[in-house]
Amino acid sequence: MPPLDPTVYQISGWRRAVLWPLAAITKLWGSTLRFELTPESRALLEKNDEPIAFVLWHNRLFLAAEVYRRYRHGRRLSALISASKDGAWLAAFFSHLGMNAVRGSSSRFGREAAGGMIDALRAGADAGITPDGPRGPCYRFKAGALVMTQATGTTLLLLGCGFSSAWRLSSWDRFYLPRPFSTLRVQCELVPPAQLADRENTARYLEARLIELSPD
């Protein structure tokens, strides 16, 4: 097996600048979407007196920035993004959307990345977690995703979504792109820290709940 590349890739200059128009289009696109959610789910999203770890499947990442913009006023969001070259582009793109990237993955710089997310949570930021990322398998909740929330005693908020109309990409996760002006049916479920003690069994339980909240 070849050694892991020790580089955390970054982009800057014109490469970073060219992402700004795409981010602007994404914001405009997101603003056209109609969100349907129960009063209970809305209350969970808008509760902002403590840091929350948002947990959603990788193929529903498109809605993360818009959900955050609409319902998490005044809070900061950090997300774990791969240290790879592709991750560098994604991190720069998310920065244009107001999201902070902590670089690393389960296979590269895992310990350092987990430490960075723990520091962000302890500093009062929310965390975004895609437990089946960055390469899948799709809809498989990796127990390692719970390390940072267990270390900080952070409450999880499972974020599910169904789409009235969307394109699906041919990527490993069949990534969803909701069509402009379509409706997103958002569902949330709170998981307190006391339920996260048994990592493996908890991961299987959360996997089942997140699948139910995110119908295909």
C-alpha positions in Angstrom: 0.0 0.0 0.0 1.5 3.4 -1.0 2.1 5.9 1.9 -0.5 8.5 2.5 0.1 11.9 1.0 1.0 14.2 4.0 -0.2 17.4 2.3 -3.3 19.4 3.3 -4.1 20.9 -0.1 -5.2 24.6 -0.3 -6.3 26.8 -3.2 -5.8 30.6 -3.4 -5.7 33.5 -5.8 -7.7 33.2 -9.0 -8.7 29.6 -8.3 -10.4 30.8 -5.1 -11.9 33.8 -6.9 -13.5 31.8 -9.7 -15.6 30.0 -7.0 -17.3 33.3 -5.9 -19.8 33.4 -8.9 -20.7 29.8 -8.3 -21.3 30.5 -4.6 -23.5 33.5 -5.5 -25.6 31.3 -7.9 -25.9 28.7 -5.2 -27.2 31.3 -2.7 -29.7 32.5 -5.2 -30.7 29.0 -6.1 -31.2 28.1 -2.4 -33.3 31.2 -1.9 -35.9 29.9 -4.4 -36.4 26.6 -2.5 -39.6 26.1 -0.4 -39.0 24.4 3.0 -41.8 22.4 4.6 -41.2 21.4 8.2 -43.2 20.9 11.3 -43.3 23.5 14.1 -41.3 20.9 16.2 -38.5 20.6 13.6 -38.4 24.3 13.2 -38.0 24.9 16.9 -35.1 22.4 17.0 -33.3 24.1 14.2 -33.8 27.6 15.7 -32.7 26.6 19.2 -29.3 28.3 19.4 -28.4 28.5 23.1 -25.7 25.8 22.7 -23.6 24.2 20.0 -25.3 21.5 17.9 -23.8 18.8 15.7 -25.9 18.6 12.5 -25.8 15.1 11.0 -27.0 14.5 7.5 -26.2 12.2 4.6 -23.5 13.3 2.2 -25.9 13.4 -0.8 -28.0 16.1 1.0 -25.2 18.5 1.5 -26.7 21.0 -0.9 -29.3 22.1 1.6 -26.9 22.5 4.6 -25.9 26.2 3.8 -29.5 27.3 3.2 -30.9 25.5 6.3 -28.1 27.2 8.3 -28.8 30.6 6.7 -32.5 30.5 7.4 -32.6 28.9 10.9 -29.3 29.3 12.7 -29.0 33.1 12.9 -25.8 34.4 14.5 -24.0 31.0 14.8 -20.9 29.7 13.2 -20.7 26.3 11.4 -17.6 24.1 11.0 -17.5 21.1 8.8 -15.0 18.3 8.3 -13.7 18.3 4.7 -11.1 16.1 3.1 -7.5 17.2 3.0 -7.3 16.1 -0.7 -7.1 18.4 -3.8 -10.9 18.0 -4.3 -11.4 18.9 -0.7 -9.5 22.1 -1.1 -11.9 23.2 -3.8 -14.9 22.3 -1.6 -13.4 24.1 1.5 -12.9 27.2 -0.5 -16.4 27.0 -1.9 -18.0 26.5 1.5 -16.0 29.5 2.8 -17.9 31.7 0.3 -21.1 30.3 1.8 -20.0 31.3 5.3 -18.9 27.8 6.5 -15.6 27.1 8.1 -13.6 24.0 7.0 -11.7 21.7 9.3 -9.4 19.7 7.0 -9.0 15.9 7.3 -10.8 12.6 6.8 -11.1 9.1 8.3 -8.2 8.0 6.2 -5.9 11.2 6.3 -5.1 13.3 9.3 -8.1 11.8 11.2 -6.7 12.5 14.6 -5.8 16.1 13.8 -9.1 16.8 12.1 -11.1 15.4 15.0 -9.1 17.6 17.3 -9.9 20.6 15.2 -13.6 19.8 15.3 -13.5 19.3 19.0 -11.8 22.7 19.4 -14.5 24.3 17.2 -17.3 22.8 19.3 -15.7 23.8 22.6 -15.3 27.4 21.2 -19.1 27.5 20.7 -19.4 26.7 16.9 -21.9 24.3 15.5 -20.5 21.2 13.6 -21.7 19.7 10.3 -21.2 15.9 10.0 -21.8 13.6 7.1 -21.3 10.2 8.6 -21.1 8.3 5.3 -18.6 10.7 3.7 -16.3 11.4 2.1 -16.4 8.2 -0.1 -19.2 6.0 1.3 -20.6 3.5 1.3 -23.8 5.6 0.9 -26.1 5.6 3.9 -23.6 3.8 6.1 -23.1 5.6 9.4 -19.4 5.3 10.4 -19.0 5.1 14.2 -16.0 7.4 14.0 -18.3 10.3 13.2 -19.3 10.2 16.9 -15.8 10.7 18.3 -15.9 14.5 18.5 -19.5 14.7 19.8 -18.8 12.2 22.5 -15.6 14.1 23.5 -17.5 17.3 23.9 -20.9 16.1 25.1 -22.5 17.8 22.1 -26.2 17.2 21.2 -26.8 15.7 17.8 -29.5 17.0 15.5 -30.4 14.5 12.7 -31.3 16.4 9.6 -33.4 14.6 7.0 -34.9 15.7 3.8 -37.2 14.5 1.0 -37.4 16.3 -2.3 -40.4 17.1 -4.5 -38.2 17.4 -7.5 -34.4 17.0 -7.9 -31.6 15.9 -10.2 -29.4 13.1 -9.0 -25.8 13.0 -10.0 -23.9 9.8 -10.9 -21.5 10.1 -8.0 -21.0 7.4 -5.3 -23.7 8.9 -3.2 -26.2 9.8 -6.0 -25.9 13.5 -4.8 -29.2 15.4 -4.8 -29.6 18.8 -6.5 -33.1 20.2 -5.8 -34.6 21.9 -8.8 -35.1 25.7 -8.4 -38.5 26.6 -6.8 -39.0 23.0 -5.7 -40.1 21.9 -2.2 -37.9 20.3 0.5 -39.6 18.4 3.2 -37.2 18.8 6.2 -37.4 16.6 9.3 -35.3 16.9 12.4 -34.7 14.7 15.5 -32.7 15.6 18.6 -30.3 13.0 20.1 -29.0 14.0 23.5 -25.4 13.2 24.6 -26.6 10.5 27.1 -27.7 8.3 24.2 -24.2 8.3 22.5 -22.2 6.2 25.0 -22.1 2.9 23.1 -20.5 4.1 19.8 -21.1 1.0 17.6 -24.7 0.3 18.7 -25.5 4.1 18.6 -24.2 4.3 15.0 -26.5 1.6 13.8 -29.5 3.2 15.6 -28.6 6.6 14.1 -28.2 5.1 10.7 -31.7 3.7 10.8 -33.2 6.9 12.0 -31.4 9.0 9.4 -32.5 6.7 6.6 -36.1 7.0 7.8 -35.9 10.8 8.0 -34.4 11.0 4.4 -36.6 9.1 2.0 -35.3 8.6 -1.5 
